[in-house]
Every structure is written in C-alpha cells, then in structure tokens.
Amino acid sequence: MIRSIISILFGAGVGVSGVFLHNSYRPFGLIVSLIALLLGAYLVREMYRSRLNSWLYLAGWVLVIIRASSIGNGGEILIEADLFGNLLVLLGAALLIGFTLRSRKVN
C-alpha cells in the first residue's frame, strides 16, 4: 500500500519538475526533464521490482501533465502547445509507456 502511494507521488513530483523545467534554457530544460522522467521510472522499477508500481508512477506523471496542460482558474496554461510543450507531453508519454511495457517483473 505504501509503495503504491510513494510511486504515485514520485511520478507526480517528476511531472511537476518537468512542467516547470521544460520551457527554461531551451532545449536543455526539455532534455533534463525527459532524462529525469526516465531516471525516475528506472528508480521506481529497481526499488520495488513490480510492474504495478511502474504503472502507478506513469499514472502520477500523467495526472500532473494533464492538469498542467489544461486551462486553470486564472486562464493560465503551464504546458503550452508549442514545440517544447508538445515534445514533453508526447515524447515523455511514449518513452514512459515504452519503458514500462519493457520492464519485467522480478521477484
């Protein structure tokens, strides 16, 4: 139970850092965000050795990305529909899904 919560929170934390970093110091912020995304997925997989926790990490990241891509209360959008925003969402999702599907359950 606690492992699941930690996986979701870890994915959400990596998502928040990626949202705020992807547009800074172009293109290095995006590169660092994607590297942090894969590194986080690797750490969750190695810590818990469970495919479920990898999927929960993915879910936490996706929840943050969806919320940051939608219009907020004041009309702000944190991930804009420009090159770097689209790359963060699409390439990040593709990398993370590929990494999660490739992982094996090791007990």
N, CA, C and O of each residue as an XYZ file, in Angstrom:
428
protein
N       0.823     -1.197      0.000
C       0.000      0.000      0.000
C       0.863      1.255      0.000
O       0.646      2.164     -0.801
N       1.837      1.302      0.897
C       2.683      2.488      0.979
C       3.568      2.613     -0.258
O       3.901      3.721     -0.678
N       3.948      1.476     -0.841
C       4.752      1.504     -2.059
C       3.974      2.107     -3.212
O       4.537      2.831     -4.033
N       2.698      1.818     -3.281
C       1.857      2.373     -4.338
C       1.731      3.880     -4.209
O       1.812      4.605     -5.201
N       1.534      4.344     -2.998
C       1.406      5.785     -2.761
C       2.714      6.491     -3.085
O       2.709      7.560     -3.695
N       3.826      5.903     -2.685
C       5.124      6.505     -2.979
C       5.374      6.548     -4.484
O       5.927      7.527     -4.985
N       4.981      5.518     -5.202
C       5.163      5.504     -6.656
C       4.353      6.598     -7.325
O       4.851      7.276     -8.224
N       3.109      6.779     -6.899
C       2.262      7.832     -7.472
C       2.836      9.207     -7.151
O       2.912     10.067     -8.028
N       3.240      9.417     -5.904
C       3.794     10.717     -5.512
C       5.123     10.999     -6.205
O       5.409     12.145     -6.550
N       5.924      9.978     -6.408
C       7.193     10.149     -7.101
C       6.961     10.530     -8.565
O       7.650     11.400     -9.100
N       5.994      9.882     -9.209
C       5.638     10.237    -10.575
C       5.096     11.655    -10.668
O       5.414     12.391    -11.602
N       4.276     12.035     -9.693
C       3.740     13.397     -9.678
C       4.853     14.418     -9.452
O       4.840     15.490    -10.058
N       5.805     14.099     -8.596
C       6.924     15.021     -8.364
C       7.791     15.209     -9.591
O       8.217     16.325     -9.888
N       8.055     14.132    -10.304
C       8.831     14.235    -11.544
C       8.033     15.012    -12.581
O       8.605     15.779    -13.355
N       6.712     14.819    -12.603
C       5.868     15.572    -13.523
C       5.881     17.060    -13.232
O       5.969     17.868    -14.157
N       5.794     17.436    -11.967
C       5.829     18.856    -11.594
C       7.171     19.481    -11.969
O       7.215     20.594    -12.492
N       8.257     18.770    -11.706
C       9.564     19.324    -12.069
C       9.700     19.452    -13.582
O      10.293     20.416    -14.066
N       9.163     18.499    -14.335
C       9.210     18.583    -15.784
C       8.376     19.730    -16.327
O       8.769     20.386    -17.291
N       7.218     19.974    -15.707
C       6.356     21.076    -16.140
C       7.065     22.414    -15.976
O       7.002     23.262    -16.865
N       7.729     22.606    -14.865
C       8.372     23.886    -14.626
C       9.726     24.015    -15.301
O      10.214     25.129    -15.491
N      10.336     22.909    -15.664
C      11.679     22.963    -16.236
C      11.695     22.901    -17.754
O      12.660     23.365    -18.362
N      10.674     22.352    -18.392
C      10.757     22.075    -19.824
C      10.888     23.322    -20.689
O      11.425     23.240    -21.794
N      10.422     24.452    -20.229
C      10.496     25.673    -21.034
C      11.685     26.556    -20.674
O      11.879     27.600    -21.297
N      12.469     26.170    -19.705
C      13.608     27.004    -19.319
C      14.876     26.515    -19.999
O      15.077     25.313    -20.173
N      15.718     27.447    -20.377
C      17.013     27.159    -21.021
C      16.852     26.202    -22.192
O      17.456     25.130    -22.233
N      16.036     26.610    -23.124
C      15.719     25.767    -24.285
C      16.963     25.340    -25.009
O      17.852     26.180    -25.150
N      17.120     24.162    -25.471
C      16.351     22.934    -25.311
C      16.816     22.098    -24.125
O      16.348     20.976    -23.934
N      17.739     22.641    -23.326
C      18.327     21.843    -22.246
C      17.330     21.513    -21.144
O      17.431     20.449    -20.534
N      16.375     22.387    -20.873
C      15.351     22.102    -19.872
C      14.497     20.918    -20.254
O      14.154     20.091    -19.409
N      14.150     20.832    -21.532
C      13.370     19.697    -22.012
C      14.174     18.405    -21.925
O      13.647     17.368    -21.522
N      15.440     18.466    -22.299
C      16.297     17.276    -22.247
C      16.451     16.783    -20.813
O      16.370     15.584    -20.549
N      16.672     17.712    -19.892
C      16.806     17.341    -18.483
C      15.491     16.773    -17.949
O      15.500     15.831    -17.156
N      14.367     17.336    -18.376
C      13.062     16.822    -17.943
C      12.838     15.396    -18.413
O      12.350     14.561    -17.652
N      13.189     15.110    -19.658
C      12.999     13.756    -20.186
C      13.965     12.758    -19.549
O      13.603     11.607    -19.303
N      15.187     13.199    -19.285
C      16.149     12.326    -18.592
C      15.671     12.031    -17.171
O      15.775     10.898    -16.700
N      15.145     13.056    -16.487
C      14.626     12.852    -15.134
C      13.429     11.914    -15.143
O      13.247     11.129    -14.213
N      12.616     11.989    -16.182
C      11.472     11.101    -16.311
C      11.908      9.642    -16.423
O      11.373      8.772    -15.736
N      12.875      9.382    -17.286
C      13.369      8.013    -17.445
C      14.135      7.538    -16.213
O      14.028      6.372    -15.831
N      14.897      8.416    -15.596
C      15.630      8.051    -14.395
C      14.671      7.717    -13.252
O      14.905      6.773    -12.498
N      13.605      8.486    -13.127
C      12.601      8.189    -12.107
C      11.918      6.859    -12.346
O      11.678      6.100    -11.407
N      11.603      6.574    -13.599
C      10.973      5.287    -13.924
C      11.926      4.139    -13.617
O      11.505      3.097    -13.115
N      13.193      4.324    -13.915
C      14.192      3.292    -13.613
C      14.314      3.083    -12.103
O      14.401      1.947    -11.638
N      14.321      4.167    -11.345
C      14.455      4.047     -9.892
C      13.251      3.342     -9.276
O      13.413      2.502     -8.391
N      12.052      3.673     -9.733
C      10.860      3.008     -9.203
C      10.884      1.531     -9.544
O      10.546      0.693     -8.709
N      11.284      1.206    -10.767
C      11.340     -0.195    -11.165
C      12.369     -0.961    -10.345
O      12.118     -2.100     -9.949
N      13.518     -0.355    -10.085
C      14.554     -1.045     -9.323
C      14.263     -1.095     -7.825
O      14.676     -2.035     -7.147
N      13.553     -0.085     -7.302
C      13.234     -0.092     -5.876
C      12.208     -1.162     -5.533
O      12.371     -1.894     -4.556
N      11.153     -1.254     -6.335
C      10.037     -2.115     -5.966
C       9.935     -3.386     -6.803
O       9.243     -4.325     -6.410
N      10.602     -3.431     -7.934
C      10.618     -4.611     -8.798
C       9.213     -5.137     -9.073
O       8.945     -6.335     -8.985
N       8.329     -4.201     -9.410
C       6.944     -4.556     -9.691
C       6.447     -3.728    -10.864
O       6.695     -2.524    -10.939
N       5.753     -4.378    -11.767
C       5.211     -3.657    -12.914
C       4.073     -2.735    -12.485
O       3.864     -1.687    -13.095
N       3.338     -3.114    -11.445
C       2.249     -2.272    -10.950
C       2.768     -0.917    -10.494
O       2.163      0.112    -10.796
N       3.872     -0.905     -9.774
C       4.426      0.360     -9.310
C       4.931      1.212    -10.467
O       4.885      2.440    -10.394
N       5.409      0.580    -11.527
C       5.803      1.346    -12.711
C       4.592      1.987    -13.364
O       4.664      3.126    -13.825
N       3.476      1.263    -13.408
C       2.256      1.840    -13.966
C       1.710      2.953    -13.073
O       1.161      3.932    -13.579
N       1.851      2.821    -11.775
C       1.402      3.878    -10.865
C       2.275      5.125    -10.986
O       1.778      6.246    -10.876
N       3.566      4.933    -11.211
C       4.458      6.055    -11.487
C       4.000      6.787    -12.752
O       3.940      8.016    -12.783
N       3.683      6.022    -13.782
C       3.170      6.581    -15.027
C       1.876      7.351    -14.787
O       1.689      8.438    -15.333
N       0.980      6.790    -13.972
C      -0.298      7.444    -13.689
C      -0.102      8.766    -12.954
O      -0.773      9.751    -13.261
N       0.805      8.794    -11.994
C       1.088     10.044    -11.282
C       1.634     11.111    -12.207
O       1.258     12.278    -12.103
N       2.521     10.720    -13.114
C       3.087     11.669    -14.068
C       2.014     12.187    -15.024
O       1.952     13.384    -15.305
N       1.178     11.289    -15.517
C       0.144     11.671    -16.476
C      -0.880     12.608    -15.835
O      -1.333     13.554    -16.481
N      -1.248     12.365    -14.590
C      -2.206     13.251    -13.917
C      -1.689     14.680    -13.823
O      -2.442     15.629    -14.046
N      -0.433     14.839    -13.502
C       0.153     16.177    -13.415
C       0.237     16.815    -14.796
O      -0.061     18.001    -14.944
N       0.635     16.054    -15.805
C       0.777     16.590    -17.152
C      -0.582     17.017    -17.712
O      -0.684     18.061    -18.356
N      -1.609     16.231    -17.474
C      -2.945     16.594    -17.956
C      -3.432     17.859    -17.277
O      -3.996     18.739    -17.929
N      -3.221     17.956    -15.980
C      -3.661     19.159    -15.257
C      -2.886     20.388    -15.703
O      -3.460     21.471    -15.819
N      -1.604     20.239    -15.953
C      -0.791     21.385    -16.376
C      -1.091     21.786    -17.812
O      -0.828     22.925    -18.196
N      -1.631     20.884    -18.606
C      -1.950     21.189    -19.999
C      -3.327     21.812    -20.170
O      -3.645     22.314    -21.248
N      -4.139     21.790    -19.139
C      -5.490     22.341    -19.239
C      -5.523     23.756    -18.655
O      -4.607     24.170    -17.945
N      -6.570     24.470    -18.962
C      -6.708     25.867    -18.526
C      -7.043     25.904    -17.048
O      -7.944     25.206    -16.582
N      -6.297     26.737    -16.311
C      -6.510     26.859    -14.877
C      -7.560     27.895    -14.538
O      -8.253     28.389    -15.427
N      -7.688     28.233    -13.257
C      -8.705     29.180    -12.795
C      -8.502     30.575    -13.365
O      -9.471     31.254    -13.703
N      -7.271     31.000    -13.472
C      -6.988     32.337    -13.987
C      -6.741     32.370    -15.482
O      -6.328     33.401    -16.013
N      -6.984     31.268    -16.171
C      -6.779     31.210    -17.609
C      -5.354     30.867    -18.000
O      -4.983     31.007    -19.165
N      -4.550     30.419    -17.044
C      -3.159     30.090    -17.341
C      -3.021     28.638    -17.786
O      -3.771     27.760    -17.360
N      -2.049     28.418    -18.646
C      -1.698     27.079    -19.105
C      -0.208     26.916    -18.874
O       0.583     27.715    -19.373
N       0.188     25.898    -18.128
C       1.596     25.718    -17.804
C       2.366     25.016    -18.909
O       3.556     25.273    -19.093
N       1.705     24.131    -19.648
C       2.336     23.483    -20.798
C       1.630     24.004    -22.036
O       0.500     23.614    -22.332
N       2.300     24.883    -22.750
C       1.702     25.478    -23.946
C       1.811     24.514    -25.121
O       2.596     23.567    -25.087
N       1.029     24.759    -26.143
C       1.016     23.901    -27.327
C       2.062     24.376    -28.331
O       1.749     24.617    -29.496
N       3.301     24.508    -27.873
C       4.400     24.839    -28.772
C       5.287     23.604    -28.919
O       4.934     22.520    -28.456
N       6.427     23.773    -29.559
C       7.295     22.628    -29.822
C       7.727     21.931    -28.541
O       7.658     20.705    -28.450
N       8.167     22.692    -27.558
C       8.695     22.093    -26.335
C       7.590     21.482    -25.467
O       7.807     20.450    -24.832
N       6.426     22.099    -25.434
C       5.309     21.528    -24.695
C       4.818     20.232    -25.312
O       4.552     19.258    -24.608
N       4.700     20.228    -26.641
C       4.261     19.012    -27.328
C       5.281     17.891    -27.178
O       4.912     16.730    -27.003
N       6.569     18.238    -27.247
C       7.594     17.211    -27.073
C       7.576     16.635    -25.663
O       7.755     15.431    -25.479
N       7.361     17.488    -24.670
C       7.296     16.990    -23.296
C       6.141     16.005    -23.140
O       6.315     14.932    -22.563
N       4.978     16.360    -23.645
C       3.802     15.509    -23.460
C       3.911     14.237    -24.293
O       3.775     13.136    -23.760
N       4.152     14.375    -25.581
C       4.105     13.211    -26.469
C       5.334     12.319    -26.346
O       5.211     11.100    -26.226
N       6.522     12.927    -26.376
C       7.737     12.132    -26.269
C       7.882     11.545    -24.867
O       8.328     10.408    -24.710
N       7.508     12.315    -23.859
C       7.555     11.791    -22.491
C       6.624     10.618    -22.297
O       6.996      9.621    -21.677
N       5.407     10.727    -22.826
C       4.454      9.618    -22.708
C       4.942      8.399    -23.481
O       4.835      7.274    -22.993
N       5.470      8.609    -24.668
C       5.957      7.476    -25.467
C       7.138      6.787    -24.786
O       7.199      5.559    -24.730
N       8.067      7.576    -24.274
C       9.222      6.991    -23.580
C       8.793      6.223    -22.338
O       9.277      5.122    -22.076
N       7.889      6.811    -21.586
C       7.477      6.186    -20.331
C       6.650      4.932    -20.575
O       6.823      3.940    -19.867
N       5.769      4.949    -21.547
C       4.985      3.749    -21.859
C       5.894      2.646    -22.388
O       5.753      1.485    -22.004
N       6.823      3.005    -23.265
C       7.772      2.009    -23.761
C       8.638      1.432    -22.663
O       8.899      0.229    -22.642
N       9.084      2.274    -21.755
C       9.909      1.807    -20.645
C       9.110      0.907    -19.707
O       9.629     -0.093    -19.211
N       7.862      1.258    -19.468
C       7.025      0.474    -18.561
C       6.643     -0.869    -19.181
O       6.643     -1.888    -18.490
N       6.320     -0.882    -20.461
C       5.978     -2.138    -21.117
C       7.175     -3.067    -21.226
O       7.021     -4.288    -21.207
N       8.358     -2.497    -21.341
C       9.563     -3.290    -21.461
C      10.019     -3.895    -20.138
O      10.775     -4.866    -20.127
N       9.569     -3.336    -19.041
C      10.026     -3.805    -17.735
C       9.478     -5.196    -17.433
O       8.362     -5.547    -17.815
N      10.281     -5.952    -16.752
C       9.902     -7.302    -16.353
C       9.637     -7.340    -14.861
O      10.239     -6.584    -14.098
N       8.762     -8.197    -14.454
C       8.524     -8.375    -13.024
C       9.575     -9.322    -12.485
O       9.689    -10.467    -12.922
N      10.341     -8.825    -11.527
C      11.418     -9.622    -10.942
C      11.151     -9.716     -9.446
O      11.206     -8.709     -8.740
N      10.867    -10.907     -8.966
C      10.645    -11.110     -7.538
C      11.586    -12.135     -6.986
O      11.541    -12.434     -5.793
